[in-house]
Amino acid sequence: MEFRAQVRFTRVSPQKARLVLELIKGKRVEDALNILIFTKKRVAATVEKLLRSALQLVTQEPVLRRRSASQALMFGAFSCFWTSIAYELINAHHLSQLHIAVFALVGAGGAAAALVAGVIGDRGFGRLGRGVAIAAAVAAFVLAGAGSGSIIALAGAAVLLDLAVQGHQVLSQRDVYALREDARARLNTVYMTSAFIGGSIASAVSGWLYDTHGWAGVTVFGAVLPLLAGCIFGYDLARQRGDARRAGTGRGVAGPGGMPAASRPGHGS
């Protein structure tokens, strides 16, 4: 897995830092750490510490792992759909490139979900919102598969999927940011990197599936991805309720974003 991290307010010139960063650019984490260990430049120690801190967050924060995995699956579903939909519109509906561009603009309307998701999270319904987003993503692929003969149905599926993925990203990112106020940049690094890795893999699989199994294969694969995210959501929900019972509350009392109140700042660890 690749990571991208940032450090601020360190006393080193950009030129010196760039020389060291070029040595590890594009390298695997293990290789990058080995290079930094044997690099004699003073800034190498700072870069090594930064890289290790990002890795430590992955091992120390289970919520980060679950939200990152869920968003990787959701963004994978998004990439799966948009990788192959152009081929389907050309082959099955004989659309021109201009018409496909218009179709993409219609689907982009789902970006409005970011605003709605923010309001939902602020009102304490983040967990519910994530569950609805996952269910909506599955429904989008069901609609795309069952209504593949209708451009209107495909456009509706595109909008619904965009709404689901955007909403899930905002709500999950909100939970991630709440973990450690002093490490938000590194938390976001892990979160977004995981999402793009999931999208890249799903995009490659989508293209292969369309060539071998057609649009039906793409929609089945696309629906499986948010279903897996739903499994993580169910595990998260069961874990939170179990933690609440062990804490003696007798019931799961969740704070904003669906996280237990005891896990938020000012409410214990």
N, C-alpha and C positions, 0 to 999 in steps of 0.2 A: 504494500500500500504506500502511496506517496503522501507526504505531508508538506504543508506550507505554513510557516510560522513567522511571526513578526516580533521584533524587540524594539523598544523605544528608550531614548535617553541614555544610551550607552556612549561612553567617551571614546569613540574611534572614528576615524575619517571614513566617509563612504567609499573612497578609493581602496583603502586597505580591506574593508569588509567585503567589497566586491571581488577582490582577488581570491579570497577564501571561498566565497559563495560559488564562484565559477568552478571550483574544484569538485563540489558536491552536487552541482545542478544536474537534475535528472537521474541521480543515483538512487539505488535502493537505500532504505534507512540504515541497514547494517553496514553497507559499503561506505555510506556517508560518515557514519560514526567512526569507522576504522581510519578513514582518511583524516578526519579532524584530530583524532588521537595522536597521529604521527606528524601532524603539521606543526611546525615550530612557531608560526606566527601567533602573537598574543591574542588576536581576535578569535582565533580558532576555538579557544576555550569557551568564549562567550557563545559562539554559534553552537558548540556541542551542548552546552547547558540548556540553550533554548530548545534544541531539537529533542533532548531527553525529556524536557518538561512537557512537551506536547504528547510524547509517548506515554508519560506517566498518567496524564489525564485519562487516556483510554483505559488504563488498567484500574484507576482509582474511582472512576465515575460510571457506575452501571447505567444510570439514566442516560448519560451521553452515549453509551454503546447502543442502548435500545432505540433512542431517538434517531441516531445516525443510521442504524440498520433499517429502521422503518422508512426513513426518508430516501435511503438508497433504493429501496424497493418501489416506493411511490414514483420517484423520479425515473426509475427504470421503466415503469409502466408508461410514463409520459413519453420517454424517448422511443419506446417500442411502438407506440401509436404513430408518432410523427415521422418516424423513419420510413414506415411502409405505406402510410396513407396516400402519399403522392403517387406511388405506383398503382394503388388500387383505383384512385380517381382517374388515372390515365387509362388503365387497362379495362376497367369495368364501366366507367362512365364517360370516357373519351373527352376529358376536360383538357383545355389548353393550359399552358403555363400561367397565363393571366388569370384564368378561373381558379387555378390551384392557389395562386397568391391571395385572391379574394377569400377563398375558403380558409386559409391560414389566418387572415385578419379577423374573420368571424370567430375562430377558435380562441384568438388572443383576448377576446372579451372576458375570458375566465380570470384574467389578471386582477379583476375587481375584487376577487375573493380575499386578497391580502388585507384590504380595508375592513371587510366584514370579519375576518378571522381575528384581527387585532381587537375589535370591539368585543367579540365573543370571549377571547382570552382575558381581557380586562375585567369582564363581568363574572369571571370564575367558572366558565363553562368550557375550559380548554380541553379537558378529557373527553367530554361529550362531543365537542367539535372535531377532535381527531378521529373519533369513532365514526362520525357521520361522513367525514372526508374519505375514510377508507372504504366505507360502504358505497359512497358515490362513485369512487374509482372503479369498483367492481361492476356497478350498474352501467357505467359508461361503456365498458367493453362488452357487456351483454347487449346493450343497445347497438353498438357498432357491429357486432356479429349478426344479430337478428335482423337489423335494418340495413344490411350492407347494400341492398339494392336501391336505397333511397339516399340521395345527397343530403336531404333535410335531416334524416336520422343520423347520418354520419357527422353532420355539423353539430347537431345537438349533443352527440357523444363527445365531440371535441371540446365543446364549451363545458360540459359537465366534468370531463377529466381535468381540464385546466383549473376549474374551480376547486376540485378535490385536491390536486397536487399543491396548488398555491396555498390553499387554506391549511393543509397539513404542514407545509413547510414553516409557515409563520407561527403556528401554534407549537410545533415541536421546537423551533428555534427559541421561542419564548421560554420554554422549560430549560433548555440548554443554558441560556444566558443567566438564569436564576441560580445555577449551581455554584458558580464562583465569580463574584464581582471583579476580582483582581485578575481573572484569567479569561475574560470573555473573547479576546482575539484568538487565543489558542483553542478555546472550545469551539469557536466558529470555524477555525481551520479544520479541525477533525470532522466536524459536522458537514461542512460543504464539500470537503474532499471525498468523504464517503458517498455523498449524493452523486457527485459527478462520476465516480467510479461505477456506481450502480447504473447510471445512465449510459455510460460507454459500453458496458458489457451487454446490457439489454438491447441497445441499438444494434450491436453486431449480431446478436441472436435473432433479432427481429428481421433483419435483412435475409439471413439464411432461411428462416422459417417461411418467409413470403415466397422465396424461390422454390422451396420444396413442398410446402403445404398450403400455400395461398393465404388469402386474408383470414380464413377460418383459423389457421394455425397461429397467426399473429394475435387474433383476439383471445384465443384460449390462453396463450402464454401471457398476454397482457393482463388477463383477469387473475391468473395465478399469483402474480407479483403482489397486488394489494391484498389478496387473500393471505399471503404469508405475512404481510404487514399486520393484518388483522390478528394473526396468531400471536405476534409480539405484543400487540395491544391487549389481547386477552391475558397473556402471561403477566403483563405489567399491572393490569387491573387486579388479578388474583394476588399478586405479590403485595400491592398496596393495601388490600383488604386484610391480608394475613398480617402485615406489619402493624396495622391499626388494632387488630384483635390482640396481638402479643403485647402491644403497648397498654392494653387495658381499657381501650375506648369502647370496645364492644361493637363498633361499627366504623366503617371507613369514612373519615372526615377529610375531604380533599380540599386543598386550596386552589388558587388560580392555576390553570394549566393541567389540572388533574393530579397534581403532586400533593402528597400528604402534608398537612399543615406543619407537622413537626420537622419537615425537611427544609422549610423556608427560613430565610434569615429572621432571627428573632424568635424562632419557635424550636429551639433545640439545635441538634447537629445538622 
